[in-house]
Amino acid sequence: MDSDGYSDGMSSIRPWRDIIRRKSRQIMVGNVPVGGDAPVTVQTMTNTLTSDPKATIDQIRWCEEAGVDIVRVSCPDVESTAALKQIVRAARVPIVADIHFHYKRGLEAADAGAACLRINPGNIGSSERVKEVVNAAKANGCAIRIGVNAGSLEKDLLEKYGEPCPEALVESALDHIKLLQDHDFHEYKVAVKASDHFLAVAAYQQLAEAVDCPLHLGITEAGGLIAGTVKSAIGIGSLLWFGIGDTIRVSLSAEPEEEVRVGFEILKALGIRTRGVRVVSCPSCARQGFDVIRTVQALEERLQHIQTPMSLSVLGCVVNGPGEARETDIGLTGGGNGKHMVYLSGVTDHHVQDEDMIGHIVKLVEAKAAEIEAGTSVSMDTLHGKAA
């Protein structure tokens, strides 16, 4: 069973796959727990103008459909914080307000219903201003995320260390933490991000040993969809494998819902959380009985609405097809003359023709998902405090 209470298709967690998770204290971001024994959550950030509530709400809705747990929106001006109340009211997930420099935006965002404020306490002015933001957070039940970034380290730390390095990121984080603790505020999580995944991993490892708060993982400015996914999978995946990390954001030059999908794929690959269909497919070769690449693309597109964790194998020929099918809920193996074998629960069941194949597999997956849900008492909605 994974941390959401689901089994990962027909597979089970073997001892050599176990991840021993770092013990962190738990905070609440709205109604979503972060840290402790709570599921690792997936976040993203909108790229619309927050001052345009309709566009922002539409984008949040697409992310919700992709399974997002928490959404961050930028609040650079008063027009954005003015629109935030409407956005928070419409969202089904907690909203984090991204605040830079101006402490008043933090006060406004807290009053508008943000579940969390993303700030660097040292950037928003005097101790008195930090105290005002902390008081607003306390009064409104807001958490705070301290966001340290290698690209915006304090000048004194750059002078001290000569360049961004793990020690500089961690010292910055500890300095910011102290500013909150000095005002008796403890509902915070911390990120020490860098575009260099080696730097980020080293910084998170050091920070994990120094604090007990939840850690927000990310490789910032990771790049486009493909390059950024690879970097994020290496960086975030390594940390999660070490047991470090309580919530993640995959930072891509791509639409926010793509960040959500990649985030879940990273968690899925590690067996930490499962959501939707886990596809096992071959790279294809001259032995294939059908166009594997196009078939997988079509199935992934048409199965995005499936949230129930389950497994599907799609292999072009009988070399590895039957073996993989035995380990998945539904299997498809290419045969001759446009006639392909379908496996259900690892057992040979029936054949399907080329022209019916994709639609037929979609119907089988939908039926299997309904079957699993009918016998499952825990759903993804549990994470958001909704009825199962």
C-alpha positions as CSV (number, residue, x, y, z in Angstrom):
1,M,0.0,0.0,0.0
2,D,1.2,3.5,-0.7
3,S,0.9,6.5,1.5
4,D,-2.6,7.3,0.1
5,G,-3.9,3.9,1.0
6,Y,-3.8,2.5,-2.5
7,S,-2.0,-0.6,-3.8
8,D,0.3,0.1,-6.8
9,G,-1.6,-2.0,-9.3
10,M,-0.5,-5.6,-9.0
11,S,2.9,-4.8,-7.6
12,S,3.9,-4.7,-4.0
13,I,6.6,-2.8,-2.1
14,R,9.7,-5.0,-1.7
15,P,12.2,-4.5,1.1
16,W,14.8,-3.2,-1.3
17,R,12.4,-0.5,-2.4
18,D,11.7,0.8,1.1
19,I,12.3,4.5,1.7
20,I,13.0,5.5,5.3
21,R,11.5,9.0,5.6
22,R,13.1,11.8,7.6
23,K,11.0,12.6,10.6
24,S,9.7,16.1,10.4
25,R,7.1,17.9,12.4
26,Q,3.8,18.5,10.7
27,I,2.2,21.8,9.7
28,M,-1.1,22.6,8.0
29,V,-1.4,24.4,4.7
30,G,-5.1,25.1,4.7
31,N,-6.7,21.6,5.2
32,V,-3.7,19.8,3.8
33,P,-1.1,18.4,6.2
34,V,2.6,18.8,5.2
35,G,5.3,16.9,7.0
36,G,5.2,14.2,9.6
37,D,3.5,11.1,8.2
38,A,1.3,13.0,5.7
39,P,1.6,12.1,2.0
40,V,4.2,14.0,0.0
41,T,2.2,16.7,-1.6
42,V,2.5,18.1,-5.2
43,Q,2.4,21.8,-5.9
44,T,2.6,24.1,-8.8
45,M,2.4,27.8,-9.5
46,T,0.1,29.7,-11.9
47,N,1.5,31.8,-14.6
48,T,-1.5,34.0,-15.3
49,L,-1.8,37.5,-13.9
50,T,-3.3,37.0,-10.4
51,S,-5.1,40.3,-10.9
52,D,-7.1,38.5,-13.5
53,P,-9.1,36.2,-11.3
54,K,-11.0,34.4,-14.1
55,A,-7.8,33.4,-15.9
56,T,-6.2,32.3,-12.7
57,I,-9.1,30.3,-11.5
58,D,-9.4,28.6,-14.9
59,Q,-5.7,27.6,-14.6
60,I,-6.1,26.4,-11.1
61,R,-9.0,24.2,-12.2
62,W,-6.9,22.5,-14.8
63,C,-4.2,21.8,-12.2
64,E,-6.9,20.4,-9.8
65,E,-8.0,18.1,-12.6
66,A,-4.3,16.9,-12.9
67,G,-4.4,16.2,-9.1
68,V,-2.5,19.1,-7.6
69,D,-2.6,19.4,-3.8
70,I,-1.5,23.0,-3.3
71,V,-1.3,26.0,-5.8
72,R,0.9,29.1,-5.4
73,V,0.0,32.4,-7.0
74,S,2.2,35.5,-7.3
75,C,1.1,38.6,-5.5
76,P,3.4,41.4,-6.7
77,D,0.9,44.2,-6.4
78,V,-2.2,45.4,-4.6
79,E,-4.4,44.4,-7.6
80,S,-3.3,40.8,-7.1
81,T,-4.0,40.6,-3.4
82,A,-7.4,42.3,-4.1
83,A,-8.3,39.5,-6.5
84,L,-6.9,36.8,-4.1
85,K,-10.1,36.5,-2.0
86,Q,-12.1,35.5,-5.1
87,I,-9.4,33.1,-6.2
88,V,-9.2,31.4,-2.7
89,R,-13.0,31.1,-2.6
90,A,-13.1,29.4,-6.0
91,A,-10.2,27.0,-5.5
92,R,-10.7,23.5,-4.2
93,V,-7.1,23.3,-2.9
94,P,-5.1,25.6,-0.6
95,I,-3.6,28.7,-2.1
96,V,-0.1,30.0,-1.3
97,A,0.6,33.7,-1.9
98,D,4.0,34.4,-3.3
99,I,5.3,37.6,-1.6
100,H,8.5,39.4,-2.5
101,F,9.9,42.5,-0.8
102,H,6.7,44.4,0.2
103,Y,5.4,43.3,3.6
104,K,2.0,44.8,3.0
105,R,1.2,42.3,0.3
106,G,1.7,39.6,2.9
107,L,-0.7,41.3,5.3
108,E,-3.3,41.7,2.5
109,A,-2.8,38.1,1.3
110,A,-3.3,36.7,4.8
111,D,-6.5,38.7,5.2
112,A,-7.7,37.5,1.8
113,G,-7.6,33.9,2.9
114,A,-4.2,32.6,1.6
115,A,-3.4,29.3,3.3
116,C,0.3,30.0,3.2
117,L,2.7,33.0,2.5
118,R,5.8,32.4,0.6
119,I,8.3,34.9,1.8
120,N,11.9,35.5,2.7
121,P,11.6,37.3,6.1
122,G,14.9,39.1,5.6
123,N,13.7,40.7,2.4
124,I,10.6,42.4,3.7
125,G,12.2,45.0,6.0
126,S,12.7,45.6,9.7
127,S,11.9,43.2,12.5
128,E,8.8,45.2,13.1
129,R,7.5,44.5,9.6
130,V,8.4,40.8,10.0
131,K,6.4,40.9,13.2
132,E,3.4,42.4,11.4
133,V,3.4,39.6,8.8
134,V,3.8,37.0,11.5
135,N,0.9,38.4,13.4
136,A,-1.3,38.5,10.3
137,A,-0.3,34.8,9.6
138,K,-1.2,33.8,13.1
139,A,-4.5,35.7,13.1
140,N,-5.6,34.1,9.8
141,G,-4.2,30.6,10.4
142,C,-1.6,30.9,7.6
143,A,1.6,28.9,7.3
144,I,4.7,30.4,5.9
145,R,7.2,29.0,3.4
146,I,10.7,30.4,3.6
147,G,12.1,30.3,0.0
148,V,15.8,30.4,-0.3
149,N,17.1,30.5,-3.8
150,A,20.7,30.3,-5.1
151,G,20.0,33.1,-7.6
152,S,19.0,35.6,-4.9
153,L,21.3,34.9,-2.0
154,E,22.0,37.8,0.3
155,K,25.1,39.9,-0.6
156,D,26.8,39.3,2.7
157,L,26.6,35.5,2.2
158,L,27.9,35.8,-1.3
159,E,30.8,37.8,0.0
160,K,31.4,35.3,2.8
161,Y,31.4,32.2,0.6
162,G,32.4,33.7,-2.8
163,E,29.6,31.9,-4.7
164,P,26.3,30.1,-4.1
165,C,27.2,26.8,-2.2
166,P,25.3,24.5,0.1
167,E,26.6,26.2,3.2
168,A,25.5,29.6,2.0
169,L,21.9,28.3,1.2
170,V,21.6,26.6,4.5
171,E,23.0,29.6,6.5
172,S,20.4,31.8,4.7
173,A,17.6,29.4,5.6
174,L,18.7,29.3,9.2
175,D,18.9,33.1,9.4
176,H,15.3,33.4,8.0
177,I,14.1,30.7,10.4
178,K,15.4,32.6,13.4
179,L,13.5,35.7,12.3
180,L,10.3,33.7,12.5
181,Q,11.2,31.9,15.7
182,D,12.1,35.2,17.4
183,H,8.4,36.1,17.0
184,D,7.3,32.7,18.3
185,F,6.1,31.5,14.9
186,H,6.7,27.8,14.0
187,E,4.2,26.9,11.3
188,Y,6.8,27.1,8.5
189,K,8.4,25.0,5.8
190,V,11.6,25.7,4.0
191,A,13.1,25.4,0.5
192,V,16.7,25.8,-0.5
193,K,16.4,25.7,-4.3
194,A,19.0,26.0,-7.0
195,S,19.0,25.4,-10.8
196,D,22.1,23.3,-10.2
197,H,20.6,20.0,-9.0
198,F,23.9,18.9,-7.4
199,L,24.0,22.1,-5.4
200,A,20.3,21.8,-4.4
201,V,20.6,18.2,-3.3
202,A,23.7,19.0,-1.1
203,A,21.9,22.0,0.4
204,Y,18.8,20.0,1.3
205,Q,20.8,17.2,2.8
206,Q,22.6,19.6,5.1
207,L,19.4,21.5,6.0
208,A,17.6,18.2,6.7
209,E,20.2,17.5,9.5
210,A,19.9,21.0,11.0
211,V,16.1,21.4,11.3
212,D,13.0,19.4,12.0
213,C,10.6,21.5,9.9
214,P,8.9,20.2,6.7
215,L,11.0,20.7,3.6
216,H,9.7,21.9,0.2
217,L,11.7,20.4,-2.6
218,G,12.4,21.8,-6.0
219,I,15.1,22.3,-8.6
220,T,14.4,25.9,-9.6
221,E,14.6,27.1,-13.2
222,A,15.0,23.5,-14.3
223,G,14.3,24.2,-18.0
224,G,11.7,23.1,-20.5
225,L,9.5,20.1,-20.3
226,I,12.0,17.4,-21.3
227,A,15.3,18.8,-19.8
228,G,13.5,20.2,-16.8
229,T,11.8,16.9,-16.1
230,V,15.1,15.0,-16.2
231,K,16.9,17.5,-13.9
232,S,13.9,17.5,-11.5
233,A,13.6,13.7,-11.5
234,I,17.3,13.4,-10.6
235,G,17.4,16.1,-8.0
236,I,13.9,15.7,-6.3
237,G,14.0,12.0,-6.9
238,S,17.4,11.6,-5.2
239,L,16.2,13.5,-2.1
240,L,13.0,11.6,-1.8
241,W,14.9,8.4,-2.2
242,F,17.1,9.5,0.7
243,G,13.8,10.1,2.7
244,I,14.1,13.9,2.5
245,G,11.1,16.0,1.4
246,D,7.5,16.7,2.4
247,T,6.1,18.6,-0.5
248,I,7.5,19.2,-4.1
249,R,7.2,21.6,-7.0
250,V,8.6,20.7,-10.4
251,S,9.7,24.0,-11.9
252,L,9.3,23.8,-15.7
253,S,9.0,26.2,-18.6
254,A,5.7,24.5,-19.3
255,E,2.1,24.8,-18.3
256,P,1.4,24.3,-14.6
257,E,-0.6,21.2,-15.1
258,E,2.4,19.6,-16.8
259,E,4.4,20.3,-13.6
260,V,1.7,18.5,-11.6
261,R,1.8,15.4,-13.9
262,V,5.6,15.3,-13.7
263,G,5.5,15.6,-10.0
264,F,3.2,12.7,-9.6
265,E,5.3,10.6,-12.0
266,I,8.3,11.2,-9.8
267,L,6.4,10.1,-6.7
268,K,4.9,7.2,-8.7
269,A,8.3,6.0,-9.9
270,L,9.5,5.9,-6.3
271,G,6.4,4.1,-5.0
272,I,5.7,7.1,-2.6
273,R,2.3,7.9,-4.0
274,T,0.3,6.5,-6.9
275,R,-2.2,8.3,-8.9
276,G,-3.7,7.3,-12.2
277,V,-2.5,4.7,-14.6
278,R,1.2,3.5,-14.4
279,V,2.0,2.6,-18.0
280,V,4.7,0.0,-18.7
281,S,5.6,0.2,-22.4
282,C,8.5,-0.9,-24.7
283,P,10.5,1.5,-26.9
284,S,9.3,-0.4,-29.9
285,C,11.3,-2.2,-32.6
286,A,10.8,-4.1,-35.9
287,R,9.1,-6.9,-34.0
288,Q,6.2,-4.8,-32.9
289,G,2.7,-5.9,-33.9
290,F,1.3,-2.4,-33.7
291,D,2.5,1.2,-33.5
292,V,3.6,1.2,-29.9
293,I,4.7,4.8,-29.7
294,R,1.4,6.3,-31.1
295,T,-0.7,3.8,-29.1
296,V,0.9,4.8,-25.8
297,Q,0.6,8.5,-26.7
298,A,-3.1,8.0,-27.4
299,L,-3.7,5.9,-24.3
300,E,-1.9,8.4,-22.0
301,E,-4.0,11.2,-23.4
302,R,-7.3,9.4,-23.1
303,L,-6.6,8.0,-19.6
304,Q,-5.7,11.3,-18.0
305,H,-9.1,11.4,-16.2
306,I,-8.3,8.1,-14.4
307,Q,-7.2,8.9,-10.8
308,T,-7.4,5.4,-9.4
309,P,-3.9,3.8,-9.1
310,M,-3.5,0.9,-11.5
311,S,-1.1,-0.6,-14.0
312,L,-1.2,-1.1,-17.7
313,S,1.5,-2.8,-19.9
314,V,1.7,-2.0,-23.6
315,L,4.3,-4.1,-25.4
316,G,4.7,-4.6,-29.1
317,C,5.5,-8.3,-29.3
318,V,5.6,-11.6,-27.3
319,V,9.3,-11.4,-26.3
320,N,8.6,-9.5,-23.0
321,G,4.9,-8.8,-23.4
322,P,3.5,-11.8,-21.5
323,G,6.0,-11.4,-18.7
324,E,5.2,-7.8,-18.2
325,A,1.4,-8.5,-18.5
326,R,1.6,-10.9,-15.6
327,E,2.7,-8.0,-13.3
328,T,0.1,-5.5,-14.4
329,D,-3.7,-5.1,-14.0
330,I,-4.2,-4.9,-17.7
331,G,-1.8,-6.0,-20.4
332,L,-1.7,-5.6,-24.2
333,T,0.8,-7.6,-26.3
334,G,1.2,-7.3,-30.1
335,G,0.4,-10.3,-32.2
336,G,0.3,-11.1,-35.9
337,N,-2.2,-10.0,-38.6
338,G,-3.5,-7.1,-36.5
339,K,-4.7,-9.4,-33.7
340,H,-3.3,-8.7,-30.3
341,M,-3.6,-10.4,-26.9
342,V,-5.2,-8.8,-23.9
343,Y,-4.4,-9.8,-20.3
344,L,-6.6,-9.1,-17.3
345,S,-5.0,-9.4,-13.8
346,G,-2.0,-11.1,-15.4
347,V,-4.0,-13.8,-17.2
348,T,-4.5,-14.3,-20.9
349,D,-8.1,-13.3,-21.5
350,H,-9.0,-12.4,-25.1
351,H,-7.8,-10.9,-28.4
352,V,-8.5,-7.5,-29.9
353,Q,-8.1,-6.2,-33.4
354,D,-6.1,-3.1,-34.5
355,E,-9.1,-0.9,-35.2
356,D,-10.7,-1.6,-31.8
357,M,-7.6,-1.7,-29.7
358,I,-7.3,1.8,-28.2
359,G,-11.0,2.3,-27.4
360,H,-11.2,-1.2,-26.0
361,I,-8.2,-0.7,-23.7
362,V,-9.7,2.6,-22.5
363,K,-13.0,0.9,-21.6
364,L,-11.2,-1.9,-19.8
365,V,-9.1,0.6,-17.7
366,E,-12.3,2.6,-16.9
367,A,-14.1,-0.6,-15.8
368,K,-11.1,-1.8,-13.7
369,A,-10.8,1.7,-12.1
370,A,-14.5,1.5,-11.1
371,E,-14.0,-2.0,-9.7
372,I,-11.1,-0.9,-7.6
373,E,-12.9,2.2,-6.4
374,A,-15.9,0.2,-5.4
375,G,-13.8,-1.9,-3.1
376,T,-11.6,1.0,-1.8
377,S,-12.5,3.1,1.3
378,V,-9.6,5.6,0.9
379,S,-9.6,8.1,-2.1
380,M,-7.4,10.9,-3.2
381,D,-10.0,13.3,-1.9
382,T,-9.1,12.2,1.6
383,L,-6.0,14.3,1.3
384,H,-8.1,17.4,0.9
385,G,-10.5,16.5,3.7
386,K,-13.4,15.7,1.4
387,A,-15.7,12.7,1.6
388,A,-14.3,9.5,0.0
